[in-house]
Amino acid sequence: MYILCSNMLHAQLKCFAKVELDRNNVYIQQPFKVTCTVLTATWYTQPPEFDNIQIPGTFVVPFTHSQTGRFTDQGIEYSGIQFYYIVFPYKEGMFSVPSITITVATPLEAGAASSKVVLHTTPVSFVVKPVPESFPHNEEWLVAGDVKLADHWSKPLSTLKVGDVIERTVTTDASGTLPQFIPSLPTGKVSWAEVYPGKVTLKDTRDEYTANGERVQSSTWLLTKAGTFELPPEKVSWWNPYAARLYTRTLPAVKLQVADNPQLGMLTTLEDSLAKASTPLKPAKKGPRMIAGMIWYKACLYALAVLLLMWLLYRTGRYLTKKIKYLLQQYHQSESFWFRQFMKAPAMTSLYQWWDRWRKNGESPAVAATLLQQQETDTLKDLISYDMAVYGNKQENNVTITQLKHRFRSYRNKWKHKKDNFIQPGNRQWTGN
């Protein structure tokens, strides 16, 4: 494990971030994990803000899953938040994970006043190795943990006849890589069919911790000759960096039975006979120009009516979309929405978003100060006990999150009819206590 970190120490304020790489020597396209951990000696009063990470010569896949809790660094326990990225390099050479800027709000160790801190992690170097010499030079490079191949034909291959059109779908499923890196299988030419390449679909099948990919390519086959034919095996080779060896997965050879189609010959003979026996017909008298079986001016009128209807539907849909979007935005900034978010959250993460929409103008943004002013001693006591248990690691008089949320629900019901002149959603940035 390779660790570099940047510490930021002020008077009675200790907050720092560290970056970890699970490996710093990889092959081209071999993924590695970049873990960032932000630690504080007290607690966070609002979620940390992270800049986007950009690493030259790589694809960076961020994972939204983050872990909060207590972390130990050099024998000292801290409150922290941890998140990670999966990085896929596509160029060989020496690179580095650049400094990540993180903004946090955390109180002093000896007080409850929140301070905003800007942290900068130290860059971490890593090396990207070239393709090993043992990898086949005539195949496209692929790094993966495992690869699976499967193909599917739209019709049974034992009941085909000349003139049939069949579709083949080949799926390449690779773990530990991006779908963009999965090589395509060649669609070769054969003497007994016309082959037309179809669409290619790339699927990102990542799970909570690993990037995975799937490539689905199709082709259409028009059978032109009768007989028994065989498609040669198709293979995909990949390099497993964890075992440091080459692996190969093969699709077995495919046999096709194509029978004669007498109807094709009869149709050709019949068409030739009709062409020779037929005599030129006198040209019919020209009538009015027809469009889709209708006189041209009626077709134009119908087309105009359809265009007018489509325009009306477009305007109506656009108006309704804007109206619904506006109402949703208003609802998502409302006090009732954020109270529901606070009640549903597994932790106290939405308390302060709801509080900023609940409190009156002139009231303190600090929850504890307002509760003290309103003489809500029971709610204040439970809030302090919960904070000390979670962030101060003190278990006496422990209050569960369910009990604390019940306190705030009762508090809201009690004071809801007394509220007036609230701040409007969107006019104040979210402020933590």
WOTAJO-V253703 format. One record per residue. N is the residue number from 1. RES is the residue in three letters. SS is DSSP state (@ for helix, = for strand, . for the rest). OMEGA is omega in whole degrees, -180 to 180 (999 if undefined). NEAR is the number of other C-alpha atoms within 10 Angstrom. Layout:
n=(N:N)
res=(RES:RES)
ss=(SS:SS)
omega=(OMEGA:OMEGA)
near=(NEAR:NEAR)
This chain:
n=(1:2:3:4:5:6:7:8:9:10:11:12:13:14:15:16:17:18:19:20:21:22:23:24:25:26:27:28:29:30:31:32:33:34:35:36:37:38:39:40:41:42:43:44:45:46:47:48:49:50:51:52:53:54:55:56:57:58:59:60:61:62:63:64:65:66:67:68:69:70:71:72:73:74:75:76:77:78:79:80:81:82:83:84:85:86:87:88:89:90:91:92:93:94:95:96:97:98:99:100:101:102:103:104:105:106:107:108:109:110:111:112:113:114:115:116:117:118:119:120:121:122:123:124:125:126:127:128:129:130:131:132:133:134:135:136:137:138:139:140:141:142:143:144:145:146:147:148:149:150:151:152:153:154:155:156:157:158:159:160:161:162:163:164:165:166:167:168:169:170:171:172:173:174:175:176:177:178:179:180:181:182:183:184:185:186:187:188:189:190:191:192:193:194:195:196:197:198:199:200:201:202:203:204:205:206:207:208:209:210:211:212:213:214:215:216:217:218:219:220:221:222:223:224:225:226:227:228:229:230:231:232:233:234:235:236:237:238:239:240:241:242:243:244:245:246:247:248:249:250:251:252:253:254:255:256:257:258:259:260:261:262:263:264:265:266:267:268:269:270:271:272:273:274:275:276:277:278:279:280:281:282:283:284:285:286:287:288:289:290:291:292:293:294:295:296:297:298:299:300:301:302:303:304:305:306:307:308:309:310:311:312:313:314:315:316:317:318:319:320:321:322:323:324:325:326:327:328:329:330:331:332:333:334:335:336:337:338:339:340:341:342:343:344:345:346:347:348:349:350:351:352:353:354:355:356:357:358:359:360:361:362:363:364:365:366:367:368:369:370:371:372:373:374:375:376:377:378:379:380:381:382:383:384:385:386:387:388:389:390:391:392:393:394:395:396:397:398:399:400:401:402:403:404:405:406:407:408:409:410:411:412:413:414:415:416:417:418:419:420:421:422:423:424:425:426:427:428:429:430:431:432:433)
res=(MET:TYR:ILE:LEU:CYS:SER:ASN:MET:LEU:HIS:ALA:GLN:LEU:LYS:CYS:PHE:ALA:LYS:VAL:GLU:LEU:ASP:ARG:ASN:ASN:VAL:TYR:ILE:GLN:GLN:PRO:PHE:LYS:VAL:THR:CYS:THR:VAL:LEU:THR:ALA:THR:TRP:TYR:THR:GLN:PRO:PRO:GLU:PHE:ASP:ASN:ILE:GLN:ILE:PRO:GLY:THR:PHE:VAL:VAL:PRO:PHE:THR:HIS:SER:GLN:THR:GLY:ARG:PHE:THR:ASP:GLN:GLY:ILE:GLU:TYR:SER:GLY:ILE:GLN:PHE:TYR:TYR:ILE:VAL:PHE:PRO:TYR:LYS:GLU:GLY:MET:PHE:SER:VAL:PRO:SER:ILE:THR:ILE:THR:VAL:ALA:THR:PRO:LEU:GLU:ALA:GLY:ALA:ALA:SER:SER:LYS:VAL:VAL:LEU:HIS:THR:THR:PRO:VAL:SER:PHE:VAL:VAL:LYS:PRO:VAL:PRO:GLU:SER:PHE:PRO:HIS:ASN:GLU:GLU:TRP:LEU:VAL:ALA:GLY:ASP:VAL:LYS:LEU:ALA:ASP:HIS:TRP:SER:LYS:PRO:LEU:SER:THR:LEU:LYS:VAL:GLY:ASP:VAL:ILE:GLU:ARG:THR:VAL:THR:THR:ASP:ALA:SER:GLY:THR:LEU:PRO:GLN:PHE:ILE:PRO:SER:LEU:PRO:THR:GLY:LYS:VAL:SER:TRP:ALA:GLU:VAL:TYR:PRO:GLY:LYS:VAL:THR:LEU:LYS:ASP:THR:ARG:ASP:GLU:TYR:THR:ALA:ASN:GLY:GLU:ARG:VAL:GLN:SER:SER:THR:TRP:LEU:LEU:THR:LYS:ALA:GLY:THR:PHE:GLU:LEU:PRO:PRO:GLU:LYS:VAL:SER:TRP:TRP:ASN:PRO:TYR:ALA:ALA:ARG:LEU:TYR:THR:ARG:THR:LEU:PRO:ALA:VAL:LYS:LEU:GLN:VAL:ALA:ASP:ASN:PRO:GLN:LEU:GLY:MET:LEU:THR:THR:LEU:GLU:ASP:SER:LEU:ALA:LYS:ALA:SER:THR:PRO:LEU:LYS:PRO:ALA:LYS:LYS:GLY:PRO:ARG:MET:ILE:ALA:GLY:MET:ILE:TRP:TYR:LYS:ALA:CYS:LEU:TYR:ALA:LEU:ALA:VAL:LEU:LEU:LEU:MET:TRP:LEU:LEU:TYR:ARG:THR:GLY:ARG:TYR:LEU:THR:LYS:LYS:ILE:LYS:TYR:LEU:LEU:GLN:GLN:TYR:HIS:GLN:SER:GLU:SER:PHE:TRP:PHE:ARG:GLN:PHE:MET:LYS:ALA:PRO:ALA:MET:THR:SER:LEU:TYR:GLN:TRP:TRP:ASP:ARG:TRP:ARG:LYS:ASN:GLY:GLU:SER:PRO:ALA:VAL:ALA:ALA:THR:LEU:LEU:GLN:GLN:GLN:GLU:THR:ASP:THR:LEU:LYS:ASP:LEU:ILE:SER:TYR:ASP:MET:ALA:VAL:TYR:GLY:ASN:LYS:GLN:GLU:ASN:ASN:VAL:THR:ILE:THR:GLN:LEU:LYS:HIS:ARG:PHE:ARG:SER:TYR:ARG:ASN:LYS:TRP:LYS:HIS:LYS:LYS:ASP:ASN:PHE:ILE:GLN:PRO:GLY:ASN:ARG:GLN:TRP:THR:GLY:ASN)
ss=(.:=:=:=:=:=:=:=:=:=:.:.:=:=:=:=:=:=:=:=:=:.:.:.:=:=:=:.:.:.:=:=:=:=:=:=:=:=:=:=:.:.:.:=:=:=:=:=:=:=:.:.:.:.:.:.:.:=:=:=:=:=:=:=:=:=:=:=:=:=:=:=:=:.:.:=:=:=:=:=:=:=:=:=:=:=:=:=:=:.:.:.:=:=:=:=:=:.:.:.:=:=:=:=:=:=:=:.:.:.:.:.:.:=:=:=:=:=:=:=:.:.:.:=:=:=:=:=:=:.:.:.:.:.:.:.:.:.:.:.:.:.:=:.:.:=:=:=:=:=:=:=:=:.:.:.:.:.:.:=:=:.:.:.:=:=:=:=:=:=:=:=:=:=:=:.:.:.:@:@:@:.:.:.:.:.:.:.:.:=:.:.:=:=:=:=:=:=:=:=:=:=:=:=:.:.:.:.:.:.:.:=:=:=:=:=:=:=:=:=:=:=:=:.:.:.:=:=:=:=:=:.:.:=:=:=:=:=:=:=:.:.:.:.:=:=:=:=:=:=:=:.:.:=:=:=:=:=:=:.:.:@:@:@:@:@:@:@:@:@:@:@:@:@:@:@:@:.:.:.:.:.:.:.:.:.:.:.:.:=:=:.:.:=:=:@:@:@:@:@:@:@:@:@:@:@:@:@:@:@:@:@:@:@:@:@:@:@:@:@:@:@:@:@:@:@:@:@:@:@:@:@:.:.:@:@:@:@:@:@:@:@:@:@:.:.:.:.:.:.:@:@:@:@:@:@:@:@:.:=:.:.:.:.:.:.:@:@:@:@:@:@:@:.:.:.:@:@:@:@:@:@:@:@:@:@:@:@:@:@:@:.:.:.:.:.:.:.:.:.:@:@:@:@:@:@:@:@:@:@:@:@:@:@:@:@:@:@:.:.:.:=:.:.:.:.:.:.:.:.:.:.:.)
omega=(-178:-170:169:-178:174:-179:176:-175:171:177:177:179:179:180:-178:-179:177:-178:-180:171:178:172:180:178:-172:173:172:-180:178:-177:169:-171:175:-178:178:180:179:-174:176:179:-179:178:179:178:173:-178:177:178:-176:170:176:-180:177:-178:-179:176:-177:164:-179:180:179:175:-175:-179:177:-177:177:178:-179:-179:-180:176:-179:177:-180:-178:-179:166:-175:175:-176:177:-176:176:168:-174:178:178:178:175:176:-180:179:-178:177:170:-174:178:179:178:-177:178:-179:174:-176:180:174:179:-175:-178:-178:-179:-176:176:178:-175:176:-178:176:179:179:178:-179:-177:173:-176:177:-177:179:178:180:180:-178:180:-178:-176:-179:179:-179:-175:177:174:-179:173:179:-180:176:179:176:175:-177:176:-176:179:173:-174:-179:-176:-178:176:-178:-179:178:175:-179:-179:177:178:179:-179:175:-177:-176:178:177:177:178:179:178:-178:-178:-178:178:174:-177:174:-174:177:176:-177:-172:180:171:-175:-179:178:179:-177:176:180:176:-178:175:-175:-179:172:-173:-173:-172:174:179:-178:180:177:180:179:-176:176:-179:-175:173:-175:-174:-178:178:178:176:-175:-179:173:-179:177:176:-176:174:176:177:180:176:-175:-177:175:180:179:-178:176:180:174:-172:167:-178:177:-177:177:180:175:-178:-179:174:179:-177:-178:179:178:178:179:-180:180:-180:179:178:-180:179:-180:-179:-175:-175:176:-179:178:177:180:180:179:-178:175:178:180:-178:175:-180:177:180:174:-168:-176:175:177:178:179:177:180:178:179:179:179:179:179:179:179:179:178:179:-179:179:179:179:179:-179:179:179:-179:-180:179:179:180:177:178:178:-180:-179:175:-175:179:-177:178:-177:174:176:177:179:-178:-177:-175:179:178:-178:-171:-176:-177:-172:173:178:-176:180:178:-179:-172:179:172:179:178:-178:175:179:-178:-176:-179:-179:178:178:180:-179:178:175:-171:-178:179:179:-179:-180:179:-180:180:180:180:-179:180:-175:-172:-180:178:177:-170:-177:-178:-176:179:179:-180:178:178:-179:179:176:177:-178:177:178:178:-179:179:-178:-173:-173:-178:-179:-176:172:176:179:175:-179:180:177:-179:-178:175:-178:-178:179:176:999)
near=(7:12:13:14:19:15:14:13:10:9:8:11:19:19:26:23:24:20:23:18:22:13:14:18:14:18:22:22:26:24:28:21:19:19:16:21:19:24:26:25:21:22:23:23:20:21:14:16:12:12:10:10:14:14:14:13:17:16:16:20:18:14:16:11:11:11:12:12:12:15:17:11:8:5:7:8:14:22:21:23:20:18:16:21:21:21:22:25:23:18:16:16:14:13:19:14:19:16:18:19:16:18:17:22:22:26:23:19:15:10:10:15:13:19:13:14:19:14:22:18:21:20:16:19:15:18:17:20:17:14:17:15:7:9:17:13:10:6:12:15:19:21:25:24:17:17:21:15:16:13:14:12:14:11:13:11:14:12:10:20:20:20:19:14:17:17:17:16:17:19:20:22:20:25:19:22:27:25:23:12:20:23:16:15:15:8:13:9:10:12:10:17:18:13:19:14:15:14:9:15:12:17:15:14:16:18:9:8:13:16:21:20:22:24:23:18:20:19:17:18:18:16:20:16:17:18:13:12:15:11:12:11:10:14:13:21:20:24:23:17:15:9:9:9:12:15:16:12:15:13:15:13:10:12:13:17:15:22:17:15:15:10:11:11:11:11:11:10:12:10:11:11:11:10:10:8:8:8:8:6:6:6:6:6:5:6:7:9:10:12:12:7:8:13:13:14:13:12:15:13:11:13:12:12:12:12:12:12:11:12:12:12:12:12:11:11:12:12:12:12:12:11:12:12:12:12:12:12:13:14:14:14:17:18:20:14:15:22:22:12:18:21:19:12:13:11:12:16:15:20:21:22:21:21:21:26:22:19:20:15:13:8:12:15:18:18:18:19:14:15:18:14:11:11:11:14:13:12:21:21:16:21:23:13:20:24:16:19:17:17:18:15:14:13:12:10:12:15:19:14:17:11:14:18:20:13:17:19:13:12:15:14:10:10:10:11:8:7:11:10:8:14:15:14:16:12:7:10:9:14:15:20:20)
